[in-house]
Amino acid sequence: NEMFNEQIEILNMILKINPSDKVANAEKKAAFQALGRDELDVDKERWNADPSNIQYGKDYVKGLLDRDRYDEAVKSCNELIVYDKYDTQILKYLGDAHLSLYNEDLAIEAYESIATIDKSDYLNSIELSKLYINKEEFEVALKWSEKAVQFSGKKGIALNQRAEVYFSLAEFCSSES
């Protein structure tokens, strides 16, 4: 009956009793949307109610990234890392947020942490290769592109990245005396 404020109040009572009620959380998000309020507030509340629940934190960080709120995403990722420093998705979000903030060195740090945990993630190796090309560290960029080729089973995207390293190196050298 379009009584969304009342619905939110009742859902808050339900969530006080059972904070992990997925249906209540989904309904609360829908009510927020109907009222024109930011649904991300629901994710934030849910995560603040249970900060050790990594999935709630990931949902919140994903929402922050989708809304280009990178500083808040970095802060939230750093809080999540305390609970699981080996979660590659959190590290990927952290790296992406740093990259969006033009903090290439911090992004590299996050992506290299992923590479330590999951050596077979060739897309991560490609991203590292691109970052090292930007820093004009071609030897390291080539190392990461070679790892991407190796772990991808010689997929075209990895072979292309290796070619990009060589092309960038040649371009860099041709502009030098």
C-alpha positions in Angstrom: 0.0 0.0 0.0 3.0 2.3 -0.5 3.6 2.6 3.2 7.4 2.2 2.8 8.5 4.0 5.9 6.3 1.7 8.0 7.6 -1.3 6.1 11.2 -0.2 6.9 10.4 0.1 10.6 8.9 -3.4 10.7 11.8 -4.8 8.7 14.2 -3.2 11.1 12.4 -5.0 14.0 12.8 -8.3 12.1 16.4 -7.6 11.3 17.1 -6.8 15.0 15.9 -10.4 15.8 17.5 -12.1 12.8 20.2 -9.9 11.2 20.9 -12.4 8.5 17.4 -12.6 7.1 18.0 -12.3 3.4 14.4 -11.7 2.5 14.0 -8.9 5.0 17.2 -7.3 3.7 16.0 -7.6 0.1 12.6 -6.1 1.0 14.3 -3.2 2.9 16.5 -2.5 -0.2 13.3 -2.4 -2.3 11.6 -0.1 0.1 14.6 2.2 0.1 14.6 2.2 -3.7 10.9 3.1 -3.7 11.5 6.0 -1.4 14.4 7.2 -3.5 16.9 6.5 -0.8 20.3 5.0 -1.4 20.1 1.2 -1.1 23.8 1.1 -0.2 22.8 2.3 3.3 21.1 -1.1 3.8 24.3 -2.9 2.9 26.3 -0.6 5.2 23.9 -1.1 8.1 23.9 -4.9 7.5 27.7 -5.0 7.6 28.0 -2.7 10.6 25.6 -5.0 12.5 28.0 -7.9 11.8 31.4 -6.6 10.8 32.9 -10.1 10.8 30.6 -11.2 8.1 32.9 -10.8 5.1 30.1 -11.3 2.5 28.2 -8.4 3.8 31.3 -6.3 3.7 32.0 -7.4 0.1 28.5 -6.5 -0.9 29.0 -3.0 0.6 32.4 -2.5 -1.1 30.9 -3.6 -4.5 28.2 -1.0 -4.1 30.8 1.6 -3.2 32.8 0.8 -6.3 29.7 0.8 -8.5 29.0 4.4 -7.2 32.6 5.5 -7.7 33.2 6.0 -4.0 36.7 4.7 -4.1 38.1 6.3 -0.9 35.4 4.6 1.1 35.9 1.4 -0.7 39.7 1.4 0.2 38.8 2.1 3.8 36.2 -0.7 3.9 38.6 -3.2 2.1 41.3 -2.5 4.7 38.8 -3.3 7.4 37.8 -6.5 5.7 41.4 -7.6 5.2 41.7 -7.9 9.0 39.2 -10.8 8.9 40.6 -12.6 5.9 43.9 -11.3 4.4 43.8 -14.1 1.8 40.4 -13.3 0.2 41.3 -12.6 -3.4 38.0 -10.8 -4.1 38.6 -8.3 -1.4 42.2 -7.7 -2.6 40.8 -7.3 -6.2 38.4 -4.7 -5.0 41.2 -3.0 -3.1 43.4 -3.0 -6.1 40.6 -1.7 -8.4 39.8 1.1 -5.9 43.5 2.2 -5.7 43.8 2.1 -9.5 40.8 4.3 -9.8 42.4 6.7 -7.4 45.6 6.7 -9.5 47.5 5.0 -6.7 49.4 2.6 -9.0 51.9 1.4 -6.4 49.2 0.5 -3.9 47.2 -1.2 -6.7 50.3 -3.2 -7.7 50.7 -4.2 -4.0 47.1 -5.5 -3.9 47.4 -7.4 -7.2 50.7 -8.9 -6.3 49.1 -10.2 -3.1 46.5 -11.9 -5.3 49.3 -13.4 -7.4 50.9 -14.8 -4.3 47.6 -16.5 -3.2 46.4 -17.6 -6.6 49.2 -18.0 -9.1 46.9 -19.3 -11.8 44.9 -16.1 -12.1 46.2 -15.1 -15.5 43.9 -12.0 -15.7 45.5 -10.6 -12.6 48.9 -11.2 -14.2 47.8 -9.3 -17.2 46.6 -6.4 -15.1 50.0 -6.4 -13.3 51.8 -6.4 -16.7 49.8 -3.4 -17.8 50.6 -1.5 -14.6 54.3 -2.2 -15.0 54.2 -1.0 -18.7 52.7 2.3 -17.4 55.6 2.5 -15.0 58.0 1.7 -17.8 59.4 -1.3 -16.0 59.3 -3.5 -19.0 61.3 -6.4 -17.6 58.8 -6.9 -14.8 55.9 -6.3 -17.2 57.3 -9.1 -19.4 57.6 -11.4 -16.5 53.9 -11.0 -15.6 52.8 -11.3 -19.2 54.8 -14.6 -19.5 53.1 -15.9 -16.4 49.7 -15.0 -17.9 50.6 -16.9 -21.1 51.7 -19.9 -19.1 48.7 -20.1 -16.8 46.1 -19.2 -19.4 47.1 -22.1 -21.7 48.3 -19.6 -24.3 45.0 -17.8 -24.6 44.9 -14.9 -27.1 44.4 -12.3 -24.4 47.6 -13.3 -22.7 49.6 -13.5 -25.9 48.3 -10.1 -26.8 49.5 -8.7 -23.5 53.0 -10.1 -24.1 52.9 -8.5 -27.5 51.9 -5.2 -25.9 54.9 -5.4 -23.6 57.2 -5.8 -26.6 55.4 -3.1 -28.5 55.6 -0.6 -25.6 59.3 -1.4 -25.1 60.1 -0.9 -28.8 58.1 2.4 -28.7 59.9 3.6 -25.6 63.3 2.7 -27.1 62.5 4.4 -30.5 61.8 7.7 -28.7 65.2 7.6 -26.9 68.4 8.8 -28.5 
